[in-house]
Amino acid sequence: MFRSYDAGGRIRTDLLSVAEAQEPGRPLLIPVMRNGRRVGTLPDLTAIRSRTAAELASLPEPVRDLTHHATIETVISPELEALAEQADSIGQVRPDHP
């Protein structure tokens, strides 16, 4: 999942892609465990507050307004679309098989 922002720093789109992708935008999924071990250090409470405030500030106004049903556009990459089509075709029951 990769997030793109507009010139004002507001979220523009989220892009859902394959795990090995190097897409434009900020990656939203960051590994915290590998081989059963924690990767890196945990943020302190000040860092968590700061990141939360920045994330809230980056929401477009219509999304922040809880009286509307606005969403952030999510785009699926062509690679992920192709994998989904491939998975769908594998899962289809053929007429010659029960």
SEZA-798818 format. One record per residue (C-alpha): residue in one letter; x, z, y negated. Coordinates in steps of 0.05 Angstrom, whole numbers, padded with zeros to 5 digits, always signed. Each point is the difference from the previous one (the first is absolute). Example, Ala and Ser with C-alpha at 12.3 -4.5 7.8 and 13.67 -1.06 7.14 Angstrom:
residues 2
A+00246+00156+00090 S+00027-00013-00069 
This chain:
residues 98
M+00000+00000+00000 F+00030-00022-00067 R-00029+00016-00068 S+00006-00046-00061 Y-00010+00022-00072 D-00019-00036-00064 A+00043+00001-00063 G-00034+00065-00022 G+00019+00036+00064 R-00070-00001+00029 I-00011-00018+00073 R-00016-00073+00008 T-00003-00012+00075 D+00020+00029+00067 L+00030-00047+00051 L-00008+00015+00074 S+00056-00033+00040 V+00040+00006+00064 A+00049+00058+00011 E+00064-00040-00009 A-00024-00036-00063 Q+00038+00002-00065 E-00057-00013-00048 P-00001+00005-00076 G-00025+00066-00027 R+00012+00073+00017 P-00004+00018+00073 L-00053+00053+00011 L+00019+00019+00071 I+00065+00036+00003 P+00029+00026+00066 V+00003+00076+00003 M+00019+00005+00074 R+00046-00040+00045 N+00014+00015+00073 G-00036+00067-00007 R+00042+00022-00060 R-00017+00006-00073 V+00030-00053-00045 G+00023+00026-00068 T-00021+00063-00035 L-00069+00024-00020 P-00018-00004-00074 D-00010+00065-00038 L-00066+00018-00033 T+00023-00025-00068 A+00015-00069+00029 I-00066-00001+00037 R-00038+00016-00065 S+00038-00053-00038 R-00013-00054+00052 T-00073+00018+00004 A-00009-00003-00075 A+00036-00068-00002 E-00044-00027+00057 L-00064+00022-00035 A+00023-00030-00066 S+00013-00067+00035 L-00072-00007+00023 P-00039-00052-00039 E-00055+00030-00043 P-00058-00028+00042 V+00030+00033+00062 R+00009+00067-00035 D-00073-00001-00022 L-00036+00032+00059 T-00068-00027-00024 H+00022-00072+00017 H+00016-00029+00068 A+00064-00035-00023 T+00056-00010+00050 I+00071-00023-00001 E+00008-00071+00027 T+00032+00000+00069 V+00033-00065+00023 I+00020-00013+00072 S+00065-00039+00009 P+00000-00067+00037 E+00045+00031+00054 L-00049+00056+00014 E-00059-00049-00001 A+00036-00042+00053 L+00013+00062+00043 A-00073+00020-00005 E-00023-00070+00020 Q+00048+00002+00059 A-00026+00068+00022 D-00072-00024-00007 S+00014-00061+00043 I+00032+00042+00054 G-00059+00047+00001 Q-00052-00055+00008 V-00034-00004+00067 R+00009-00069+00031 P-00060-00031+00036 D+00039-00004+00065 H+00016+00075-00002 P-00051+00057+00003 
